[in-house]
Amino acid sequence: MEDGELGVRPLRMAKATDTIIGASDKVLENWTPRFTFHGFRYVQVDGWPAGGPSVNDVQALVIHTDMKRRGFFECSNPHANQLHSNVVWSMRGNFVSVPTDCPQRDERLGWTGDLQAFCPTATFIYDALGMLGNWLQDVSAEQLQPEFAGVVPLVVPEAMPNGWPRDIHSQAVWGDVAILAPSTLYQHSADTGLLQLQFSSMKAWLDQGVDRVSDGLWNPDRFQLADWLDPNAPLDDPAKASTDSILVANAYLIHVTETFARLCTALQKNDLSNEYAAAANELRIQFQNRYITPDCNLVSLSQTGIALAVQFGLYPSSPGPRALAAATLDSLVRKARFNISTGFAGTPVIAHALTTIGRPQLAYRMLLETKCPSWLYPVVHMGATTIWERWDSMLPDGRINPGEMTSFNHYALGAVADWLHTSVGGIAPLEPGWRVVRVRPVPGGNIKSAKVRFEGPYGLVACEWSLEGQRFRMKLTVPPSCEAVVTLPSELRGEFGEEEKSRTVRSGTHEVACVCDLGEWPPKAIKHVFMMPPEENTIAGE
């Protein structure tokens, strides 16, 4: 809504209108439009007899591909719960045969980059293995056509306008869905049959689709979407991000090469596994030579750049570079005053990276920030019920973002829910198929309790915890024939690269407790000397 009217400008050319012509002597009952669907929150009805319909006369019918809900999360902070609900609703609205970017405007396309970012979240919330496995076969069918020569289209099914240059399709992050999505589905299912179906697609992307130069890295002259929709990018140029786009592309290239090597092992293609593992190691050396200075700084000092290098293992393994990376990312997050500074490439990993370096309180502070741009700005200030395409799709003054590309139902930036499941809730598959579960709850912020559960292949996996002062209590459910590797909050690493203790428990219900020191809350921002106190509190729930 904008100025009391439906905000239809973001629909672009989509009419999103149903016209009904009734007969004067008949009552219209149980009518619903066919061969179309609409994505909407508000509806306007004109021409209804007797002054307009009652609330009982019009109903919204929710449609999505038939998928069983299997992953659930809730915590003591209602705003974080609403964020998770928004993620679920955006998935439901967009998983209609094809994982679309948005259900409302004149687009509704299967953008590969969106699904790549969101796939870990999607496969936890719903049993989407059948739908996404089918869509990945469409990816393969498009990509392996002679005219695409191994390049993954930006959208699948390929539906770009006539005259769209095919060369633009060769994009890191987007094309990497050919390997990262099968890997995610395999983690949740242990289905090697799916990997075998996608094998030619995965290999063709690395061998043919990636536009390389002599050292094996991406062609530096190629335009990359990379950290698309970085909030610091100009309104009319969302690809002009803070992080060097070729650095992002090469970070992902190393990650997908390593991932493919592991999948080759799962398929018992050991020679290929060794070949691609060696290639990944060589690419990592080339990456470090190109992007890491002699004093161990990343040349593109941004939240996205460092988070990718942390999560993808791109820093040298010695303590010095890792300590510097952790300190630099810590500083960047505080200087941004805990506002989002990442786009499509960085948003799925930033909270994970802060947890990896031993700074989970910074991740919680970002999660609970309410000033734009942030995950909770739409929730707390705008009453959002779905995830937005832009961090500021609705501006603070209540007007719709004037950019031509604005959507209020776009799931990609909801990828943070993966961190809610794995770190706040604390469960993830340690081995493919959930037979071995990783249990590692990381409490923090003003969240005093959390519950997460997942209906896995072997049965219910559930973790429920509460925190009173420094006293942490957890109840864990491990399904039959399974085991869990458990790390308690008192055993979490304090610094990047430190080892953590763990123990293995068998199937059944387990209750454990410990005393843990979570560190400073709330963490302090780094402000310039001319910022005059006091500032408003922008932490959700406080």
N, C-alpha and C positions, 0 to 999 in steps of 0.2 A: 504494500500500500504506500502511496505517496500523495500527500495533500488530500487525503480522504478518498482517493480514487485508486482503482487498480493500476499498478505499475506495469504497463504492458510494453514499454519501450524495450526492455531486455529480451522480449520474445523475438525481436527482429521481424522477419517475414512470416513467422508462424501466426495464424489467425487465432488458434485456440478457442474457436467458437463453434457451438452446436446450434443449429437453427431447426426448430420444430414447427411444422405446419400441421395443426390439428383439424379435425372435422368438428363442425359445430354441434353435431348430435351425438358425439361420442366422448367418453371420459378417457383421458390418456392415463394409463396405469403401467407401472413397472417398465418404463422405457429407459433404455441406456444406450449410449452411442456404440456403434460397432465399427471394427476396422480402424480404430484410432484409440489413443489414450492421451491424457493431458497431465502435465505436472503442475500442480497449483497448491496454494494455501487458501486463497480467497476466491470466491466465485460471485459473479454479478449476473442477476437474472432480470431480464427486461420483458415486458409484455405479458406478465402473468396476470390472469384475470383476478378481479376482486382485490387489487392492491398489493399483490405479491405473495410469494409462498411462505408457509410457516416452516419452522425448523424441522418438522416431520415430513415435509413434502419432498425434500431434496436430500439425498445421501451421497457420500463419497465412497466409491468402491475401490479398495486398494488392490492393485494387481502387481504381481512379480512372478518370475519363474518359480516353479514349485520346488522350494528348498526347505529343508528342515532346520529350524533354529537349534543350534547346539552350544553356543558360547554365550555366557552371561557375566555381567560385571556390575557391581554397585559398591559404593563407599559412603562414608559419613558426610561427604560434602555434596549437597544437592546440586550445585552448579556443575561439578564434574559428572554427576549422574546424568544431568540434562545433556551435557556434551556427548556422552556416550549414546544416549537415546537419539540425538541428532545424527550421529554416525550410522546407527542402525536404520533410521528412516531414509537417509540418503542412499544407503545400499539398496533398500527395498525399492525405492523409486527408480533406480537405475539398472537393476538386474532384471531386465525384461527381455529374455532370450539372448541379448547381447549386453555386455557390461558397458553401458553408455556413459558419456560424460555428464549429461543433463537430460531430464525428461520433458522439458517444457519449451525450449526455443527451437528455432529451425535448424537443428543440428542433430542431436541425439545419436551421436556416432560412437563407435567402439574405439576410443582413443587408447592407444597402447600404453602411453606413459602414465595415464591415470590408473589403469589397472595394475601396472607394474608397482606403483607406489602403494596401492591399497590392498594388494593381494594377501599379504599376511593377516591383515585385519579381517578381510572378507572371509577367508577360509576358517577363521576362528568363530566368527559370529554365526555363519550359516554353513551347512554342508553344501558347498558350491562346487564340489569336485566334478560332478557330472556336467554342470553348465559350463564351467571354465575349461574342463577337458575338451568339451565339444568346440568351444570358441578357439582354443589353441590349435585344433585341427584346421579351423578356418585360417588362423594365422599362417600355418604351414602351407595350406593350399595357395594363399595369396603370394607368400614369400618365394615359393619354389617355382612360380611361373617364370618362364625364360626371360621375360622383360623385366622382372624384378631382380633377378640374379642374386638371390640370397638376402636382399634387403627387406626388412620388415616394414610394411606400410605404417604410416602414422595412425591410420584408422583401419580397423578390421570389423566387418567387410570393408574393402577399399572402396571409398565412395567420394573421393575428392572431385572438385569441379573439373570439367574438361579444360585442358591447358595447364593444369597444375603440374609443375616440373617434378618428374619422378626423382630427380637427383636429391631433392630436399628430404625425401623419406629416410635417408640413411642418417639416423639420429641416435646417439647414445641415450641412455635412460629409457627412451621410448622403445627402440629396437631391442633393448636388453630384456624386454618382457619375454622374448623367445626362450631365454634360459632361466630367468629368475622366477617366472610364474610356474613352470614345470617343477622347479626345485621346491617351491613352497607347497605345491600340491603333493609332491612326494613326501615332504616332511610330515604332512598331516595324514598320509594314507599308506606309505611304504609300497605304493603301486609302481613296480618297475615296468609294468605293461604300458602305463602312461608315458614313462620316460622313453621307452622304445618307440612309441608312436611319434614322439616329438624329436627323436634323435637327429634325423636329417635336418630338421628346422634349426635345432640348436647349433649343430656343426656348421651349417651353411651361413648362419649369422656371423660366426667368428671367422670363418675362412673366406667368405665372399662379401658379406654385407658391410663389414667395418671398413671404412675408407682409411687405409693406413699409409704411413710413410716408412722409410727404410728401417727405422729402429723398432717398428712394430706398433707404435702408438698411433693415435688418431691423427689424421691430416690436420695440421694447425690452421690451414686456410679454409676449412669447412665451417660453415655456420652451424651452430648448435643451439637448440632450445635450452638445454642444460637446466639451470636453476630457475626455470620458468615461474613467473609471478612472484619473484622476490619482491617484498613490499617496498624496497628501496628503488625499484626500477621505475622509469617514467610511466605514466598512465598509458601512453600510446605506444610504448615499446616494452612489453612485459618480459622480453628475452634479455634486456640490458641489465643483467643482475650484478650484484656486488662481487660475485665469485667468477674468476676466469672460466669461460665456458669449456675450453679445451681441457683444463685441469679436471673439471667435473667429468667430462667424457672419458678421460684416461683413468681416473679413479674407478669409475664404473667398469671400464674395460678389464682392469686387473681383477676386480671382484667377480665379474661374470666368467672370466677365464678360469679362475680358481674353482668357481662353482661348477663349471662344466667338467673340470677334471674330477671332482668328487662324484658327479653323476655318472661319469664313465666307470668309476670304480663300482658304483651300485649296479651297473649293467655288466660287470665283469669284463670290461674292455680295458684291461690293465695297461697295455702298451699305450693306448690313447690317453689314459689317465696320466701316465708318467710324462707323456709328451706335453700335454697342456699344463700340467703342474710346473714343469720346467719353463714353459713359455711364460706363465704367470710370474715366476721368480725373476726372469729376465726383464719382463715389463716393469716389475717393481723397482729393479735397479735403475732402469731408464727413467722411471718416474722420479725417483729420489735425486738422480743427477740433474733432472730438468727443473724440479719444483721445490727441492729442499736445499736451502743455502748451507754453506760450510758450518755456520753456527746453529744449524738445525731449525731455522724458521721456515715455515711454508711461505712460498712467494705470494700466494693469494690469501692474505690474512683475513678470513671471514669465518662466520659461524659454520656455513656450509662446507667450506674447504677443509677446515680442521676436523669437523665432525665426520666427514667422509674418510679422511685419512686415518682417523682413530678407529672407526668401525670396520674399515676394509684392511686394516693392518699395514698401512703404507709407511709408517715411521720406522726408522731403525729401531731394533729391539733393545738397545742399551738404555739405561735409566735416564740419561741426560736429555735426549730428544723427547722422550715421553713426558718427562717432568715439564719441559718447556711447552710442549703442546697443551698439556693440561692447564698450566698457568695462563697461557694465552687465551684458550677458549673460555676459561673462567672470567678473565678480564673483559673479553668481548661481550659476554652475556650480561655482565654487570654494567658495562658502558651503554648497552642498549636498553638499560633499565628494565630488563626482563621482557621486553617486547619481542615479537617474532621478527627475525631478520633472514628467514630462509624461504625458499620456494619449493618447487616440485622435487628437486633432488635432495635438498637438505632437511625438509620438514619431517620425512619419515625417520631420520636418524638422529636428530639433534638431542632429543631426550635420552635416547639410548646411549649416545656418546657421552653426555654429561654423567650418566650412571656408570659407564665404563671407566671414566677417569676418576671416579670416587667423589663426584660432586652432585649427588642426587638431589640435594636441597635446592640447587639451582634449577634442576629440571622441574621440581615441584613449583618453584617460584614462577617459572615461565608458564607452566600449566595453569596456575591460578591467577595470572595477571588478567586484568579486565580492561585495561586501556588499549585502544586500537594502535597497532595490530596485535591481536592475541587470539588464542582459541576461545576464550570466554567473553571477549567483547561482544560478539553476536548474541551470546546466551544471556548475559547479565543486563546489557544495555538495550538490546534490540528484540529480545524475546524470540530468538531464532529457534526453529524446530528442525532444521536440517543444516548441513554443512554448506558453506558458501564457496564460490569459485575464487573470489578475491577476499582478502582479509577485511576489506572495507567496502563490500558490495553495497551496504547501506552506510552512508556517511553519518558521522555523529550528529549532524543537524537534521537527520531524518530523511534526507533526500537520497535517491538511488545514485550510485556511482555513475558519473557521466560516460565512463568508458564504453566503447561499443561491445566489449566482451564482459558481460556481467551476468552472473547466475546466482540464484539463491538455493540451488540444489546440485552440488558438485562434491562427490565423496572424497576426492584425492587428498585434500588437506586434513581429512579425518584420520589419516594414517597414524596419528598419535595414539589412537586406541590400541594399537599393537603394544605400545609401552604400558598402557593401562593394564592390559591383560598380563604381560610378562613380568613387569617390574612392580607396579602397584599391587596387582592381584598376586602375581608371583609364580605363574605356571607357564610352561612351554614344553614342546617335545624335545627331548635331548637326543633321541634316536628316531629315525623315521617311523611313523605310525603310532607314536605315543606309548609304545611298550615300556620305554624308559622316559620318565618325566623329569624335567629340571624344575626344581622348586626353589625359588630365590626371591622371596618378598622383600621389597625395599621400601619400608615406611618413610614418610616424610611430610613436610608441609604442615597444614592444619588438618590433615586427614587422620582420624583416630581409629578407623576400622575399615576393612574392605572384605568383599566376598567375590570370588571368581569361581566359575564352574564350567566344565567342558564335557560334553557327551562324546567321548572318543570311541575309537574302534573296539576297545576292550571294556568300555563302560565309563562310569562317572569319575572324572578327575575334579577335585574340589579343594580349594584353599580358603580358609576364613581366618582373619587375624584381627586383633584389637591391641590398642596401645594405651596404657594408663601411666602417665609420666614416662619413665624409661622402661617400664615392664611390658614386654611384648609376649603375647600369647597367640598360638596358632593351632588350628585344627585342620588336619590334612586327610583327604580321602584318596587312596590309591586303588585302582581297580584290580580285579583278579588277574593273575599271571603277569603282573607288571611290577615295576619298582620305581622308586623316586630317589634322585640325588638331591639332597637338601642342604642349603646354606642358610643359616639364620642371620638376622640383621646384625648381631654382635660379631659376626665373622666376615662381614663385607669388607672389601678392600678399601683402604683409605686413600691410596694413590694409584695412578695409572700403572698397570703392569704388576701390581702386587698379587701374590698368590692368595687364594681363599680356601678355608677349610670347608669340608662337606662330609656328609655321611649318607649311606644308602639305606633306605627302608623298603620293606616289602609291602605287598598288597594289604589293605586294611585301613583302619582309621587310627590316626596318630595325633596326640596332643603334646605340644612342646612349648617351652617358655624360655625366655632369656632376658637379660638386661642389656639395653643398647643405648648408646649416646649418638643421637642423630645429627648433632652439630648445630650450628647457628640457624635460628629461624626467627624472623625472616632474614635472609641474607641481604646485605646492604648493596645498593647500587653505587656505581662510580659516577659522581655528578661533577659538573663544572662549577667553579667557585662563584659564578654569578647566579646560580639557581637559588632563589629565595625560599627558605622554609616558611611555614609548614606546607607539605604536599598532602593532597588527598590520599586516603588509603585506597589502593587499587588491587587489593588481594581479595579474591572471591571467598566469602565465608567469614571475613573478619571485619 
